[in-house]
Amino acid sequence: MKRRQALVPFAAFCVLAGILVAGTMAPAAIGAGLLSNRVSDSVDAISAQLAAAEPPLTTTVTDRTGAPIATLYAQYRLPVAAAGIAPAMKAAIVAVEDRRFYTEGGVDVQGMLRAAVNDSTGGALQGASTITQQYVKNYLINVVDRTDPLAQQADREDSLARKLREAKMAVQLNATMSKDDILANYLNVVEFSGTVYGVGAAAKAYFGTTADKLTVPQAALLAGMVNNPSIYNPYTHPDKALQRRNLVIDDMVTNGSIPASYAATAKAAPLGLLPDGPVTPSGTCLGAAPDAGFFCAYAESYLVHAGFTADQLATGGYTIKTTLDPRVSQVTKDAVDANVPTTQDGVANTFAVVQPGQDGHQVLAMVANRNYGTDPARGETSTNIVANASNEFGAGSSFKIFTSAAALVTGKAGLNTPLPNPDSECFPVPDTHSSCYTVHNDGHYADPITLADGLATSPNVAFVGLESQVGMPAVLDMAYKLGLRNTLATNDAGRTPDPKSGNPQYSEPQSEYFKNLLSFTLGNSPVSPLEMANVSATLMSGGVWCPPNPILSVTDRNGNAVPVRQQACERVIPTGVANTLEAGLSKDTTSGTSAEAARAAGWTRPDIGKTGTTQQSESVAFVGGVNDYAVSSMVFADGPHPQEICPGTPVHLGECGHGAFGGTVAAPPYFHAMSQLLAGVPDQPIPPPDPAYLTARS
């Protein structure tokens, strides 16, 4: 019975429509039945869309404790139930938009008759839409068709067909929903300006309050805005917004919502806005704290690669709980800032921390002295210099890890194998007709030198000779297996290969480009700092590679768990090889290239490490790990005019003769951060080498 009664206003409107159409479109008079049939054909489909489409909500990104680190959104919306909206707000919107809202049946036949007669006789166009019809229109524009400008244009067009469609849908809604729910849904979907949608977000953005606490002047201002959010924007047009607000207050008096005695007081109140608003959180990871921006951006890209779309993340109302450890993140951020100030010209210091494990490698921190942002003058960058292959100059001798691992696996050398190590050598280049590749040692070393001592002191000749013996395919394959998956897919500029380029340096991925270049083990190619930390995690996990994972869980707007697709972990080298290589890397901080910096820092813990320094000192690195922290610390030139990096307080660009080294400039932030994080924590010993990998087997 209720549904039949509710359809009466729509039937009356159809009769009215038929009369008007017949009168204004003669001689080809179109009956109301024909137009109604056309409308009915589309209404059912659109009603299904309305039922299926959920309004865009904000997605919250948190650290592993649940504390928010960023908000992602396309429409800033904080939905509230009908009971959570102040009576003043409901009264204000009804007074200015639809005075007969609580008595009409979804359409206002009286108002439509007046508007239709006015329109048909050449008067100014009048809408006569009820709040229920406006809800339909706004839901179509702001939700269903929000990514389709042409469809939005159709949702706004002044046509009888569009008004009939809205009217029929409004009548349907009125028959199935309570007035309070219709009003609340309307107030949750409507735009207030810019990216602010819904009364919950508007209350917070304009007044710093919640929807249930809105006062009459505040409610009247917001109610007045929905008619034209641009014209009545109180920040850009305060005079017009004030006039409109006071008009709404007068309408509230006329509608009996507030007494006339209160109107003068309400109209005398200032706008009372938050300064410099509307105040909204950044809708991207650019709004994250300095120690969380790169991590947030990586988490977002990780989910996109896992199958989420950017639009889903910005509108789905998810809660994304990440693996970010706030203590580790802040301590490492402080360490790199102390080493290289945020605004230091031309010098970046990245730091990544990954937790080893055979069933997953959780990323705990991704920081840099640079902050994730868009203002270079403040030391900001919008490139993810921690995750991407952004260290264009390379990680130096830390790449000798890959040659060593390949030699152990193939049996070409064991940890105690003596390696030829003259001061210089010219090595034949495989599969080419070019001249040999000449390599010099930087300093004096034993000749021969064991692989273990070579890892600690890092002579170039011994490792290029070992690389030549093992073969480039095996070394590159090992680099991929241990963790340089995305790095090796980039070209020698750290970017996506360009097949149109005639230069292999830019057209080929590194995995192809370096197949005949023995310089690879010297680490002169672009590399991802995060992936180098994950290389350490693979070794510390007994030879099991897992993707560096930033996600603990994702839940949807209703609190339901959302599965996240992830690459499976892989055993990439035998446990014996991983343990033996760890043992070989355990000398770096005691008798190797970072020992002096370790002593200066009071560092005595058992750990693994490998430093790296490029030929011109444009990049220096420390890659290693201690306890349950696998790390990479890289300091490299990141400006348009790269130069030699010089040690000092602070680290800087210049011409300092011998330049910086991985042990003197990249290792100190590691000692600084890990000393704090492990204070009071027992040492974890390094696994002993496997006897099977102490000597060569082939």
C-alpha positions as CSV (number, residue, x, y, z in Angstrom):
1,M,0.0,0.0,0.0
2,K,2.8,2.4,0.9
3,R,4.5,1.8,-2.5
4,R,1.3,2.4,-4.4
5,Q,0.7,5.7,-2.5
6,A,4.3,6.7,-3.1
7,L,3.9,6.4,-6.8
8,V,1.0,8.8,-6.9
9,P,3.3,11.9,-7.1
10,F,5.3,10.4,-9.9
11,A,2.1,9.5,-11.9
12,A,0.9,13.1,-11.4
13,F,4.2,14.4,-12.7
14,C,4.0,12.1,-15.7
15,V,0.6,13.6,-16.6
16,L,2.0,17.0,-16.2
17,A,5.0,16.1,-18.4
18,G,2.7,14.8,-21.1
19,I,0.7,18.0,-21.1
20,L,3.8,20.1,-21.3
21,V,5.5,18.0,-23.9
22,A,2.4,18.0,-26.1
23,G,2.1,21.7,-25.8
24,T,5.6,22.7,-26.4
25,M,6.8,20.1,-29.0
26,A,3.8,20.2,-31.4
27,P,3.1,19.2,-34.1
28,A,5.0,16.0,-33.2
29,A,3.4,15.6,-29.8
30,I,5.1,13.0,-27.7
31,G,2.9,11.5,-25.1
32,A,3.9,11.1,-21.5
33,G,3.7,7.3,-21.9
34,L,6.4,7.2,-24.6
35,L,8.7,9.5,-22.6
36,S,8.0,7.5,-19.5
37,N,8.9,4.3,-21.2
38,R,12.2,5.7,-22.3
39,V,12.9,6.8,-18.8
40,S,11.8,3.5,-17.3
41,D,14.2,1.5,-19.5
42,S,17.2,3.4,-18.1
43,V,16.0,3.8,-14.5
44,D,16.3,0.1,-13.6
45,A,19.9,-0.1,-14.8
46,I,20.8,3.1,-13.1
47,S,19.1,2.0,-9.9
48,A,21.2,-1.1,-10.0
49,Q,24.3,1.1,-10.3
50,L,23.2,3.2,-7.4
51,A,22.7,0.1,-5.3
52,A,26.1,-1.4,-6.2
53,A,28.3,1.8,-6.2
54,E,29.7,2.7,-2.8
55,P,30.7,6.3,-2.1
56,P,34.5,7.0,-2.2
57,L,36.0,6.9,1.3
58,T,39.4,7.8,2.6
59,T,42.0,5.0,2.9
60,T,44.1,5.1,6.1
61,V,47.7,3.9,6.0
62,T,49.1,2.9,9.4
63,D,52.4,1.7,10.9
64,R,52.6,-1.7,12.4
65,T,51.2,-0.4,15.7
66,G,48.1,0.9,14.0
67,A,49.1,4.6,14.2
68,P,48.1,6.5,11.0
69,I,51.0,7.6,8.8
70,A,49.0,8.8,5.8
71,T,45.6,9.3,4.3
72,L,44.8,8.5,0.6
73,Y,41.7,9.8,-1.1
74,A,40.1,11.2,-4.2
75,Q,37.2,12.6,-2.2
76,Y,37.8,13.6,1.4
77,R,34.7,12.0,3.0
78,L,34.0,11.0,6.6
79,P,30.6,9.4,6.5
80,V,28.2,9.7,9.5
81,A,24.9,8.1,10.4
82,A,21.7,10.1,10.7
83,A,22.1,10.1,14.5
84,G,25.5,11.6,14.1
85,I,24.3,14.8,12.3
86,A,23.3,17.8,14.4
87,P,19.6,18.7,14.3
88,A,20.7,22.2,13.2
89,M,22.4,20.8,10.1
90,K,19.3,18.8,9.1
91,A,17.0,21.8,9.7
92,A,19.3,24.1,7.7
93,I,19.5,21.9,4.6
94,V,15.8,21.2,4.7
95,A,15.0,24.9,5.1
96,V,17.1,26.1,2.1
97,E,16.8,23.1,-0.2
98,D,13.4,21.4,0.3
99,R,10.9,22.8,2.9
100,R,8.4,20.1,2.1
101,F,10.9,17.3,2.4
102,Y,9.2,15.5,5.3
103,T,5.8,15.5,3.6
104,E,6.4,15.1,-0.1
105,G,6.8,11.6,-1.6
106,G,10.2,12.0,-3.2
107,V,9.0,14.5,-5.8
108,D,7.3,17.8,-5.2
109,V,4.5,18.0,-7.7
110,Q,3.5,21.5,-6.6
111,G,7.1,22.8,-7.1
112,M,7.5,21.0,-10.4
113,L,4.2,22.4,-11.7
114,R,5.4,25.9,-10.9
115,A,8.8,25.3,-12.4
116,A,7.5,23.5,-15.5
117,V,5.0,26.2,-16.3
118,N,7.7,28.9,-15.8
119,D,10.2,27.0,-18.0
120,S,7.6,26.3,-20.8
121,T,6.6,30.0,-21.0
122,G,10.2,31.2,-21.4
123,G,11.0,32.1,-17.8
124,A,14.3,31.5,-16.2
125,L,14.9,27.7,-15.7
126,Q,13.8,26.4,-12.3
127,G,14.8,23.1,-10.8
128,A,12.1,22.3,-8.3
129,S,14.2,19.2,-7.2
130,T,13.6,17.7,-3.9
131,I,16.4,16.6,-1.6
132,T,15.7,13.0,-2.6
133,Q,16.1,14.0,-6.3
134,Q,19.2,15.9,-5.5
135,Y,20.6,12.9,-3.6
136,V,20.1,10.8,-6.8
137,K,21.7,13.5,-9.0
138,N,24.7,14.0,-6.6
139,Y,25.1,10.2,-6.2
140,L,25.3,9.8,-9.9
141,I,27.8,12.7,-10.3
142,N,30.0,12.1,-7.3
143,V,29.9,8.3,-7.1
144,V,28.6,6.3,-10.0
145,D,30.0,8.6,-12.8
146,R,32.8,10.3,-11.0
147,T,35.4,9.1,-13.4
148,D,33.3,9.7,-16.5
149,P,33.0,13.4,-17.5
150,L,30.6,12.8,-20.3
151,A,28.3,10.8,-18.1
152,Q,28.5,13.6,-15.5
153,Q,27.5,16.1,-18.1
154,A,24.4,14.0,-18.9
155,D,23.7,13.9,-15.2
156,R,23.6,17.7,-15.1
157,E,21.8,18.4,-18.3
158,D,18.5,20.4,-18.2
159,S,16.2,18.0,-19.9
160,L,12.8,16.6,-19.1
161,A,14.1,13.0,-19.6
162,R,16.8,13.6,-17.0
163,K,14.3,15.1,-14.5
164,L,11.8,12.3,-15.1
165,R,14.5,9.7,-14.5
166,E,15.5,11.4,-11.2
167,A,11.9,11.7,-10.2
168,K,11.1,8.1,-10.7
169,M,14.3,7.0,-8.8
170,A,13.4,9.5,-6.0
171,V,10.0,8.0,-5.7
172,Q,11.5,4.5,-5.5
173,L,14.0,5.6,-2.8
174,N,11.2,7.3,-0.8
175,A,9.3,4.0,-0.8
176,T,12.2,2.0,0.5
177,M,14.2,4.4,2.8
178,S,13.3,6.5,5.8
179,K,13.4,10.3,5.5
180,D,16.3,10.5,8.0
181,D,18.3,8.0,6.0
182,I,17.7,9.8,2.7
183,L,18.7,13.1,4.3
184,A,21.9,11.6,5.9
185,N,22.9,9.9,2.7
186,Y,22.4,13.1,0.8
187,L,24.6,15.0,3.3
188,N,27.2,12.3,3.1
189,V,27.5,12.4,-0.7
190,V,27.2,16.1,-1.5
191,E,30.3,18.2,-2.4
192,F,31.2,21.2,-0.2
193,S,34.2,22.4,-2.3
194,G,37.3,21.0,-3.8
195,T,37.9,17.6,-2.5
196,V,35.6,18.0,0.6
197,Y,32.6,15.7,0.3
198,G,29.9,15.1,2.9
199,V,29.0,16.9,6.1
200,G,31.4,14.9,8.3
201,A,34.5,16.0,6.3
202,A,33.1,19.5,5.9
203,A,32.6,20.0,9.7
204,K,36.2,19.0,10.3
205,A,37.7,20.8,7.4
206,Y,35.9,24.1,7.9
207,F,35.4,24.3,11.7
208,G,37.6,21.5,13.2
209,T,34.5,19.9,14.7
210,T,32.3,16.9,14.1
211,A,28.9,16.8,12.3
212,D,27.0,16.2,15.5
213,K,28.3,19.4,17.1
214,L,27.6,21.8,14.3
215,T,26.0,25.1,15.6
216,V,23.2,26.9,13.7
217,P,25.6,29.5,12.1
218,Q,28.0,26.6,11.1
219,A,25.2,24.5,9.8
220,A,23.7,27.3,7.9
221,L,27.0,28.1,6.2
222,L,27.5,24.5,5.1
223,A,23.8,24.2,3.9
224,G,24.2,27.3,1.9
225,M,27.3,26.0,0.1
226,V,25.8,22.9,-1.5
227,N,23.8,25.0,-4.0
228,N,27.1,26.2,-5.5
229,P,30.3,25.2,-3.6
230,S,32.5,27.5,-5.7
231,I,30.5,30.7,-5.5
232,Y,29.7,30.2,-1.8
233,N,33.2,29.1,-0.8
234,P,33.8,31.0,2.4
235,Y,37.6,31.2,1.9
236,T,37.5,32.6,-1.6
237,H,34.2,34.5,-1.4
238,P,33.5,35.3,2.3
239,D,31.0,38.1,1.6
240,K,28.8,35.9,-0.6
241,A,29.2,33.0,1.8
242,L,28.1,35.2,4.7
243,Q,25.1,36.6,2.8
244,R,24.1,33.0,1.8
245,R,24.5,31.8,5.4
246,N,22.2,34.5,6.7
247,L,19.7,33.7,4.0
248,V,19.6,30.1,5.2
249,I,19.1,31.3,8.8
250,D,16.1,33.4,7.7
251,D,14.8,30.3,5.9
252,M,15.2,28.3,9.1
253,V,13.0,30.9,10.9
254,T,10.4,30.8,8.1
255,N,10.4,27.0,8.3
256,G,9.9,27.1,12.1
257,S,13.3,25.5,12.8
258,I,14.6,28.3,15.0
259,P,12.8,31.2,16.8
260,A,13.0,34.6,15.2
261,S,14.6,35.9,18.4
262,Y,17.6,33.7,17.8
263,A,18.2,34.7,14.1
264,A,19.7,38.0,14.8
265,T,22.3,36.5,17.2
266,A,23.1,33.7,14.7
267,K,23.5,36.1,11.8
268,A,25.8,38.3,13.9
269,A,28.2,35.5,14.5
270,P,31.5,35.5,12.6
271,L,32.1,32.8,10.0
272,G,34.3,31.1,12.6
273,L,36.4,29.2,10.0
274,L,39.7,27.4,10.6
275,P,42.5,29.6,9.2
276,D,43.9,28.8,5.8
277,G,41.3,26.2,5.1
278,P,39.5,24.1,4.3
279,V,42.0,22.1,6.4
280,T,42.3,18.6,5.0
281,P,45.0,16.0,5.2
282,S,47.1,15.4,2.2
283,G,45.4,12.9,-0.1
284,T,48.7,11.2,-0.9
285,C,51.8,9.8,0.7
286,L,53.3,13.3,0.2
287,G,51.6,14.2,3.5
288,A,53.3,11.5,5.5
289,A,55.8,12.3,8.2
290,P,59.5,12.7,7.1
291,D,60.4,9.2,8.3
292,A,57.4,7.6,6.6
293,G,57.0,9.2,3.2
294,F,59.2,6.8,1.1
295,F,57.8,3.8,3.0
296,C,54.2,4.9,2.3
297,A,54.9,5.4,-1.4
298,Y,56.5,2.0,-1.6
299,A,53.5,0.4,0.2
300,E,51.2,2.0,-2.3
301,S,53.2,0.9,-5.3
302,Y,53.5,-2.6,-3.8
303,L,49.7,-2.9,-3.6
304,V,49.3,-1.7,-7.1
305,H,51.7,-4.4,-8.3
306,A,49.6,-6.8,-6.2
307,G,46.5,-6.0,-8.2
308,F,44.9,-3.0,-6.5
309,T,44.3,0.0,-8.7
310,A,45.3,3.5,-7.7
311,D,41.6,4.5,-7.8
312,Q,40.7,1.6,-5.4
313,L,43.4,2.7,-3.0
314,A,42.2,6.4,-3.2
315,T,38.5,5.6,-2.8
316,G,38.1,2.2,-1.2
317,G,38.1,3.2,2.5
318,Y,40.7,0.6,3.3
319,T,42.8,0.4,6.4
320,I,46.3,-0.6,5.3
321,K,48.4,-1.8,8.2
322,T,52.1,-1.7,7.1
323,T,55.2,-3.3,8.5
324,L,56.8,0.1,9.3
325,D,58.4,0.0,12.8
326,P,58.0,3.6,14.1
327,R,61.0,3.3,16.4
328,V,63.3,1.9,13.8
329,S,62.1,4.4,11.3
330,Q,62.7,7.4,13.5
331,V,66.1,6.2,14.8
332,T,67.4,5.6,11.3
333,K,65.9,8.9,10.1
334,D,67.8,10.7,12.8
335,A,71.0,8.9,11.9
336,V,71.0,9.9,8.3
337,D,70.0,13.5,9.1
338,A,72.9,13.7,11.5
339,N,75.2,12.4,8.7
340,V,73.9,14.5,5.8
341,P,71.4,17.4,6.5
342,T,68.1,17.3,4.6
343,T,69.0,20.4,2.6
344,Q,72.6,19.5,1.9
345,D,73.3,20.4,-1.7
346,G,73.7,17.4,-4.0
347,V,74.1,14.7,-1.4
348,A,71.5,12.0,-0.6
349,N,71.8,9.4,2.3
350,T,69.3,6.6,2.0
351,F,68.8,3.9,4.7
352,A,66.7,0.8,4.4
353,V,66.0,-1.9,7.1
354,V,64.5,-5.3,6.3
355,Q,63.7,-8.1,8.8
356,P,65.1,-11.4,7.7
357,G,63.0,-14.6,7.8
358,Q,62.4,-17.7,5.8
359,D,58.7,-17.1,5.5
360,G,58.8,-13.3,4.7
361,H,61.1,-10.2,4.6
362,Q,59.2,-7.4,6.3
363,V,60.4,-3.9,5.6
364,L,60.9,-2.0,8.9
365,A,62.1,1.4,7.6
366,M,62.8,3.3,4.4
367,V,64.3,6.7,5.1
368,A,66.7,9.3,3.7
369,N,68.1,12.6,4.6
370,R,65.8,13.9,1.8
371,N,62.1,14.0,2.6
372,Y,59.3,12.8,0.3
373,G,57.8,15.9,-1.1
374,T,57.8,18.4,-4.0
375,D,59.9,21.3,-2.8
376,P,63.6,20.7,-3.7
377,A,64.6,23.9,-1.8
378,R,63.5,22.1,1.4
379,G,65.5,19.0,0.5
380,E,62.4,17.2,-0.8
381,T,62.1,14.8,-3.7
382,S,59.0,13.1,-5.2
383,T,61.1,10.2,-6.5
384,N,61.3,7.2,-4.2
385,I,65.0,7.2,-3.9
386,V,65.0,4.4,-1.3
387,A,62.9,1.9,-3.4
388,N,63.9,2.7,-6.9
389,A,67.2,2.1,-8.7
390,S,67.9,5.7,-7.9
391,N,71.6,5.5,-6.8
392,E,72.7,6.0,-10.4
393,F,76.4,5.7,-9.6
394,G,76.1,2.2,-7.9
395,A,76.9,0.6,-4.6
396,G,80.6,0.0,-5.4
397,S,82.4,-3.1,-4.0
398,S,79.3,-4.3,-2.2
399,F,78.5,-6.0,-5.5
400,K,81.4,-8.4,-4.8
401,I,78.9,-10.2,-2.7
402,F,77.3,-11.5,-5.9
403,T,80.6,-12.7,-7.4
404,S,81.5,-14.4,-4.1
405,A,78.2,-16.2,-3.8
406,A,78.4,-17.4,-7.5
407,A,81.9,-18.7,-6.9
408,L,80.8,-20.6,-3.8
409,V,77.8,-22.1,-5.6
410,T,79.7,-23.1,-8.7
411,G,82.7,-24.4,-6.7
412,K,85.1,-22.0,-8.5
413,A,86.3,-20.8,-5.0
414,G,85.8,-21.5,-1.4
415,L,86.2,-19.1,1.5
416,N,89.8,-20.1,2.0
417,T,90.7,-20.2,-1.7
418,P,93.7,-18.0,-2.6
419,L,92.9,-15.6,-5.4
420,P,95.5,-14.1,-7.7
421,N,95.8,-10.4,-6.8
422,P,98.5,-8.4,-8.6
423,D,98.4,-4.6,-8.4
424,S,96.9,-4.5,-11.9
425,E,95.7,-6.9,-14.5
426,C,94.1,-6.7,-18.0
427,F,91.3,-9.3,-18.3
428,P,90.0,-10.6,-21.6
429,V,86.4,-9.6,-22.2
430,P,84.2,-12.6,-23.0
431,D,82.4,-12.8,-26.4
432,T,83.7,-9.6,-27.7
433,H,86.6,-8.5,-29.9
434,S,87.4,-5.5,-27.8
435,S,90.7,-5.0,-25.9
436,C,91.1,-6.4,-22.5
437,Y,89.6,-4.8,-19.4
438,T,92.3,-3.2,-17.2
439,V,91.8,-3.1,-13.4
440,H,94.0,-1.6,-10.7
441,N,93.9,-2.1,-6.9
442,D,93.5,1.0,-4.9
443,G,96.3,0.3,-2.3
444,H,98.6,-2.6,-1.5
445,Y,97.2,-6.1,-0.8
446,A,98.5,-9.6,-0.4
447,D,99.0,-11.6,-3.6
448,P,97.4,-14.1,-3.6
449,I,94.6,-13.2,-1.1
450,T,91.9,-15.5,0.3
451,L,88.3,-14.9,-0.6
452,A,87.6,-14.2,3.1
453,D,90.3,-11.6,3.4
454,G,89.3,-10.2,0.1
455,L,85.7,-9.6,1.3
456,A,87.1,-7.7,4.3
457,T,89.7,-5.5,2.4
458,S,88.1,-5.4,-1.1
459,P,90.8,-5.6,-3.7
460,N,89.5,-5.0,-7.2
461,V,91.8,-7.2,-9.2
462,A,91.1,-10.4,-7.2
463,F,87.3,-10.1,-7.6
464,V,87.3,-9.1,-11.3
465,G,89.6,-12.2,-11.9
466,L,87.1,-14.3,-9.9
467,E,84.2,-12.9,-11.8
468,S,86.0,-13.7,-15.1
469,Q,86.5,-17.2,-14.0
470,V,82.9,-17.8,-12.8
471,G,81.4,-16.1,-15.8
472,M,79.1,-13.1,-16.1
473,P,75.9,-15.1,-16.7
474,A,76.3,-16.8,-13.3
475,V,77.2,-13.6,-11.5
476,L,74.2,-11.7,-12.9
477,D,71.9,-14.7,-12.2
478,M,73.2,-14.7,-8.6
479,A,72.5,-10.9,-8.2
480,Y,69.0,-11.5,-9.4
481,K,68.4,-14.5,-7.1
482,L,69.8,-12.7,-4.0
483,G,67.6,-9.7,-4.5
484,L,68.3,-7.3,-7.4
485,R,65.1,-8.2,-9.2
486,N,63.8,-4.7,-10.1
487,T,67.2,-3.2,-10.3
488,L,68.4,-5.6,-13.1
489,A,65.2,-4.9,-15.0
490,T,66.2,-1.2,-15.3
491,N,68.7,0.1,-17.8
492,D,72.1,1.5,-17.0
493,A,70.5,4.9,-16.1
494,G,68.2,3.2,-13.6
495,R,65.1,3.7,-15.7
496,T,62.8,1.6,-17.8
497,P,64.7,0.4,-20.9
498,D,63.8,2.4,-24.1
499,P,63.7,0.0,-27.0
500,K,63.8,2.9,-29.4
501,S,67.3,4.0,-28.2
502,G,70.2,2.9,-30.4
503,N,72.4,2.8,-27.3
504,P,72.4,-0.6,-25.4
505,Q,73.1,1.4,-22.2
506,Y,69.6,2.8,-22.4
507,S,67.7,0.2,-24.6
508,E,68.7,-3.0,-22.6
509,P,68.0,-4.0,-19.0
510,Q,71.1,-4.3,-16.9
511,S,70.6,-8.1,-16.9
512,E,71.5,-8.0,-20.6
513,Y,73.8,-5.0,-20.8
514,F,76.3,-6.3,-18.3
515,K,76.6,-9.8,-19.8
516,N,80.0,-8.9,-21.2
517,L,81.1,-6.1,-18.8
518,L,83.4,-7.3,-16.0
519,S,82.9,-3.9,-14.3
520,F,79.7,-5.3,-12.7
521,T,81.4,-6.7,-9.6
522,L,82.8,-3.2,-9.0
523,G,79.2,-1.9,-8.6
524,N,79.2,1.0,-11.1
525,S,75.6,0.5,-12.1
526,P,72.3,2.0,-10.8
527,V,70.9,0.1,-7.8
528,S,67.9,0.2,-5.4
529,P,69.0,0.8,-1.8
530,L,66.0,-1.2,-0.6
531,E,66.9,-4.2,-2.8
532,M,70.5,-4.2,-1.4
533,A,69.1,-4.4,2.1
534,N,67.0,-7.3,1.0
535,V,70.2,-9.0,-0.4
536,S,71.5,-9.0,3.2
537,A,68.1,-10.3,4.4
538,T,68.4,-13.2,1.9
539,L,71.8,-14.2,3.3
540,M,70.6,-13.8,6.9
541,S,67.6,-16.0,6.1
542,G,69.8,-18.9,5.3
543,G,69.6,-18.3,1.5
544,V,65.9,-17.8,1.2
545,W,64.8,-14.8,-0.8
546,C,61.4,-13.2,-0.1
547,P,60.1,-10.0,-1.6
548,P,60.6,-7.0,0.6
549,N,57.1,-6.8,2.0
550,P,55.7,-3.5,3.5
551,I,52.1,-4.9,4.2
552,L,50.8,-6.6,7.3
553,S,47.1,-6.5,6.4
554,V,44.5,-4.7,4.4
555,T,40.9,-4.5,5.6
556,D,38.0,-3.0,3.7
557,R,35.5,-0.3,4.7
558,N,33.5,-2.9,6.6
559,G,36.4,-4.3,8.5
560,N,36.7,-7.5,6.3
561,A,40.2,-8.8,5.5
562,V,41.3,-8.2,1.9
563,P,43.9,-10.7,0.6
564,V,47.1,-9.3,-0.9
565,R,48.8,-11.2,-3.6
566,Q,52.5,-11.7,-3.0
567,Q,55.4,-13.5,-4.6
568,A,56.3,-16.7,-2.8
569,C,59.6,-17.0,-1.0
570,E,62.3,-19.0,-2.8
571,R,65.4,-20.9,-1.7
572,V,67.9,-19.3,-4.0
573,I,71.2,-20.7,-2.5
574,P,72.0,-23.5,-0.1
575,T,72.0,-22.7,3.6
576,G,75.7,-23.7,3.7
577,V,76.6,-21.1,1.0
578,A,74.6,-18.4,2.9
579,N,76.3,-19.2,6.2
580,T,79.7,-19.4,4.6
581,L,79.3,-16.0,2.9
582,E,78.0,-14.5,6.2
583,A,81.1,-15.7,7.9
584,G,83.2,-14.1,5.1
585,L,81.4,-10.8,5.6
586,S,81.8,-10.9,9.4
587,K,85.3,-9.3,9.2
588,D,84.4,-6.0,7.7
589,T,83.7,-4.2,11.0
590,T,86.5,-5.9,12.9
591,S,89.5,-5.9,10.5
592,G,88.1,-4.7,7.2
593,T,87.1,-1.5,5.5
594,S,84.7,-0.2,8.1
595,A,86.7,-1.3,11.2
596,E,88.1,2.1,12.0
597,A,84.6,3.7,11.9
598,A,83.3,0.8,14.1
599,R,86.0,1.5,16.7
600,A,85.2,5.2,16.7
601,A,81.6,4.4,17.3
602,G,82.4,1.9,20.1
603,W,80.8,-0.9,18.0
604,T,81.7,-4.5,19.1
605,R,78.7,-6.6,18.0
606,P,79.1,-9.5,15.6
607,D,77.6,-8.6,12.3
608,I,78.1,-8.8,8.5
609,G,79.1,-6.0,6.3
610,K,80.5,-5.0,2.9
611,T,81.4,-1.5,2.0
612,G,81.5,0.0,-1.5
613,T,83.0,3.1,-3.1
614,T,82.7,4.1,-6.7
615,Q,85.8,5.2,-8.7
616,Q,85.1,8.9,-8.4
617,S,83.5,8.7,-5.0
618,E,80.1,9.9,-6.3
619,S,78.6,7.0,-4.3
620,V,79.6,5.1,-1.2
621,A,77.7,2.2,0.5
622,F,77.6,0.0,3.5
623,V,75.5,-3.2,3.1
624,G,75.1,-5.7,6.0
625,G,73.2,-6.6,9.0
626,V,73.1,-7.4,12.7
627,N,70.7,-9.4,14.9
628,D,67.3,-9.2,13.0
629,Y,68.1,-6.1,11.0
630,A,69.4,-6.3,7.4
631,V,70.4,-2.9,6.2
632,S,71.8,-0.8,3.4
633,S,73.2,2.7,3.9
634,M,74.1,4.6,0.8
635,V,75.4,8.1,0.3
636,F,75.4,9.4,-3.3
637,A,75.4,12.5,-5.4
638,D,71.8,13.3,-6.3
639,G,71.9,16.8,-7.9
640,P,72.3,18.0,-11.5
641,H,76.0,18.6,-11.1
642,P,77.4,15.5,-9.3
643,Q,80.9,15.6,-7.8
644,E,83.1,13.7,-5.5
645,I,81.6,13.2,-2.1
646,C,83.8,14.4,0.7
647,P,83.8,13.3,4.4
648,G,83.2,15.9,7.1
649,T,80.6,17.4,9.3
650,P,78.5,17.5,7.3
651,V,79.2,15.2,4.4
652,H,79.4,17.4,1.2
653,L,80.3,17.6,-2.4
654,G,83.7,19.0,-3.4
655,E,87.2,18.2,-4.6
656,C,88.8,16.6,-1.6
657,G,91.5,14.5,-3.3
658,H,90.8,11.1,-2.0
659,G,87.1,11.5,-1.4
660,A,84.7,9.5,0.9
661,F,84.7,5.7,1.4
662,G,81.9,3.4,2.3
663,G,83.6,2.7,5.6
664,T,84.0,6.3,6.5
665,V,80.8,7.9,5.3
666,A,78.1,5.2,4.7
667,A,78.9,3.0,7.7
668,P,78.6,5.6,10.5
669,P,74.8,6.0,10.2
670,Y,74.5,2.2,10.6
671,F,76.6,2.1,13.8
672,H,74.7,5.2,15.1
673,A,71.2,3.7,14.5
674,M,71.9,0.1,15.4
675,S,73.6,1.0,18.7
676,Q,70.4,2.7,19.8
677,L,68.1,0.1,18.6
678,L,70.0,-2.8,20.1
679,A,70.9,-1.2,23.4
680,G,70.4,-3.9,26.1
681,V,69.7,-6.6,23.5
682,P,72.0,-9.7,23.5
683,D,74.3,-10.3,20.6
684,Q,73.3,-12.9,18.0
685,P,76.3,-14.8,16.7
686,I,77.2,-15.1,13.0
687,P,76.7,-18.7,11.7
688,P,80.0,-20.6,11.2
689,P,81.1,-21.4,7.7
690,D,80.1,-24.7,6.1
691,P,83.2,-26.9,5.6
692,A,82.0,-27.9,2.2
693,Y,82.5,-24.3,1.0
694,L,85.9,-23.5,2.4
695,T,87.9,-24.7,-0.7
696,A,87.3,-24.8,-4.4
697,R,85.5,-27.8,-5.9
698,S,86.1,-27.2,-9.6
